[in-house]
Amino acid sequence: MNLTTEHQQDVAVVRVQEARMMYPILSDFASTVTGLVQQGHRKLLIDLTPVTYVDSATIGCLMDLYRQVSAAGGEVKLSGVQRRVETMLTMTGAQNFIDVHPDAESALASFGA
């Protein structure tokens, strides 16, 4: 999976550079985010700007990562969520747990960064 990771003050920003997030490529994504949590990062922003499609495995992966980060005392937020992806988050109830922001700037501001 094509990902980039950067740090904006104390927020780790993971930018997904794929149009579709689906099962076989999710392991790279999950490993990257889990690695950040294991390194001590507690504020994570996942930027999904180019993502136009997610499957149920992706929703499950996001919820699992949410649980990991929350258990470690942190927070995870999403930015740049396209309408179709937002529909999936809403249908599954994931948006009730994970904060969704229109863009990375507003998400970063919500962390206080």
C-alpha positions as a Markdown table, in Angstrom:
| # | Residue | x | y | z |
|---|---|---|---|---|
| 1 | Met | 0.0 | 0.0 | 0.0 |
| 2 | Asn | 1.2 | 3.5 | -0.8 |
| 3 | Leu | 1.4 | 5.4 | 2.4 |
| 4 | Thr | 3.4 | 8.4 | 3.8 |
| 5 | Thr | 3.9 | 9.2 | 7.4 |
| 6 | Glu | 4.8 | 12.6 | 8.8 |
| 7 | His | 4.7 | 14.4 | 12.1 |
| 8 | Gln | 3.0 | 17.7 | 12.8 |
| 9 | Gln | 4.0 | 18.6 | 16.3 |
| 10 | Asp | 2.8 | 15.7 | 18.4 |
| 11 | Val | 0.4 | 14.3 | 15.8 |
| 12 | Ala | 1.4 | 11.4 | 13.5 |
| 13 | Val | -0.2 | 11.9 | 10.1 |
| 14 | Val | -0.6 | 8.8 | 7.9 |
| 15 | Arg | -1.6 | 9.8 | 4.4 |
| 16 | Val | -3.1 | 7.0 | 2.3 |
| 17 | Gln | -2.1 | 7.3 | -1.4 |
| 18 | Glu | -4.6 | 4.8 | -2.8 |
| 19 | Ala | -8.0 | 5.2 | -4.4 |
| 20 | Arg | -9.2 | 2.0 | -3.0 |
| 21 | Met | -8.6 | 0.5 | 0.4 |
| 22 | Met | -9.5 | -3.2 | 0.4 |
| 23 | Tyr | -8.5 | -6.4 | 2.0 |
| 24 | Pro | -5.2 | -7.6 | 0.6 |
| 25 | Ile | -3.4 | -4.3 | 1.0 |
| 26 | Leu | -4.7 | -3.5 | 4.5 |
| 27 | Ser | -1.9 | -5.3 | 6.3 |
| 28 | Asp | 0.7 | -2.6 | 5.3 |
| 29 | Phe | -1.7 | 0.1 | 6.6 |
| 30 | Ala | -2.5 | -1.7 | 9.8 |
| 31 | Ser | 1.2 | -2.4 | 10.4 |
| 32 | Thr | 2.2 | 1.2 | 9.9 |
| 33 | Val | -0.5 | 2.5 | 12.3 |
| 34 | Thr | 0.2 | -0.2 | 14.9 |
| 35 | Gly | 3.9 | 0.6 | 14.7 |
| 36 | Leu | 3.3 | 4.2 | 15.4 |
| 37 | Val | 1.2 | 3.3 | 18.5 |
| 38 | Gln | 4.0 | 0.9 | 19.7 |
| 39 | Gln | 6.5 | 3.8 | 19.3 |
| 40 | Gly | 4.5 | 5.9 | 21.7 |
| 41 | His | 2.4 | 8.0 | 19.3 |
| 42 | Arg | -1.0 | 8.8 | 20.9 |
| 43 | Lys | -2.4 | 11.3 | 18.4 |
| 44 | Leu | -3.0 | 9.8 | 15.0 |
| 45 | Leu | -4.5 | 11.4 | 11.9 |
| 46 | Ile | -5.4 | 9.2 | 8.9 |
| 47 | Asp | -5.8 | 11.3 | 5.8 |
| 48 | Leu | -8.0 | 9.5 | 3.3 |
| 49 | Thr | -8.3 | 12.3 | 0.7 |
| 50 | Pro | -7.6 | 10.2 | -2.4 |
| 51 | Val | -9.7 | 7.2 | -1.2 |
| 52 | Thr | -12.9 | 6.8 | -3.0 |
| 53 | Tyr | -13.8 | 3.2 | -1.9 |
| 54 | Val | -13.4 | 1.1 | 1.2 |
| 55 | Asp | -14.7 | -2.4 | 1.9 |
| 56 | Ser | -16.0 | -3.9 | 5.1 |
| 57 | Ala | -12.5 | -5.2 | 5.9 |
| 58 | Thr | -11.3 | -1.6 | 5.9 |
| 59 | Ile | -14.0 | -0.5 | 8.3 |
| 60 | Gly | -13.1 | -3.4 | 10.6 |
| 61 | Cys | -9.4 | -2.5 | 10.4 |
| 62 | Leu | -10.2 | 1.2 | 11.2 |
| 63 | Met | -12.3 | 0.1 | 14.2 |
| 64 | Asp | -9.5 | -2.3 | 15.4 |
| 65 | Leu | -6.9 | 0.5 | 15.1 |
| 66 | Tyr | -9.4 | 2.8 | 17.0 |
| 67 | Arg | -9.5 | 0.3 | 19.8 |
| 68 | Gln | -5.7 | -0.1 | 20.0 |
| 69 | Val | -5.1 | 3.7 | 20.0 |
| 70 | Ser | -7.9 | 4.2 | 22.6 |
| 71 | Ala | -6.5 | 1.5 | 24.8 |
| 72 | Ala | -3.2 | 3.2 | 24.7 |
| 73 | Gly | -4.8 | 6.5 | 25.9 |
| 74 | Gly | -4.7 | 8.1 | 22.5 |
| 75 | Glu | -7.1 | 9.3 | 19.7 |
| 76 | Val | -7.4 | 8.6 | 16.1 |
| 77 | Lys | -9.1 | 10.9 | 13.6 |
| 78 | Leu | -9.9 | 10.8 | 9.9 |
| 79 | Ser | -9.6 | 13.6 | 7.4 |
| 80 | Gly | -10.5 | 14.1 | 3.7 |
| 81 | Val | -13.2 | 11.4 | 3.8 |
| 82 | Gln | -15.0 | 11.3 | 0.4 |
| 83 | Arg | -18.8 | 10.9 | 0.3 |
| 84 | Arg | -18.9 | 7.2 | -0.6 |
| 85 | Val | -16.4 | 6.4 | 2.2 |
| 86 | Glu | -18.4 | 8.6 | 4.6 |
| 87 | Thr | -21.5 | 6.6 | 3.7 |
| 88 | Met | -19.8 | 3.3 | 4.6 |
| 89 | Leu | -18.6 | 4.8 | 7.9 |
| 90 | Thr | -22.2 | 6.0 | 8.7 |
| 91 | Met | -23.8 | 2.7 | 7.7 |
| 92 | Thr | -21.5 | 0.7 | 10.0 |
| 93 | Gly | -21.6 | 3.2 | 12.8 |
| 94 | Ala | -17.8 | 3.8 | 12.8 |
| 95 | Gln | -18.3 | 7.6 | 12.6 |
| 96 | Asn | -19.8 | 7.3 | 16.1 |
| 97 | Phe | -16.3 | 6.4 | 17.4 |
| 98 | Ile | -13.8 | 7.9 | 15.0 |
| 99 | Asp | -13.9 | 11.7 | 14.5 |
| 100 | Val | -14.2 | 12.7 | 10.8 |
| 101 | His | -12.9 | 16.0 | 9.6 |
| 102 | Pro | -13.2 | 17.6 | 6.1 |
| 103 | Asp | -9.5 | 18.2 | 5.8 |
| 104 | Ala | -6.2 | 17.6 | 7.5 |
| 105 | Glu | -5.9 | 21.2 | 8.7 |
| 106 | Ser | -9.2 | 21.1 | 10.7 |
| 107 | Ala | -8.4 | 17.6 | 12.1 |
| 108 | Leu | -5.0 | 18.8 | 13.3 |
| 109 | Ala | -6.6 | 21.9 | 14.9 |
| 110 | Ser | -9.0 | 19.6 | 16.7 |
| 111 | Phe | -6.0 | 17.9 | 18.3 |
| 112 | Gly | -4.8 | 21.3 | 19.4 |
| 113 | Ala | -1.8 | 21.0 | 17.1 |
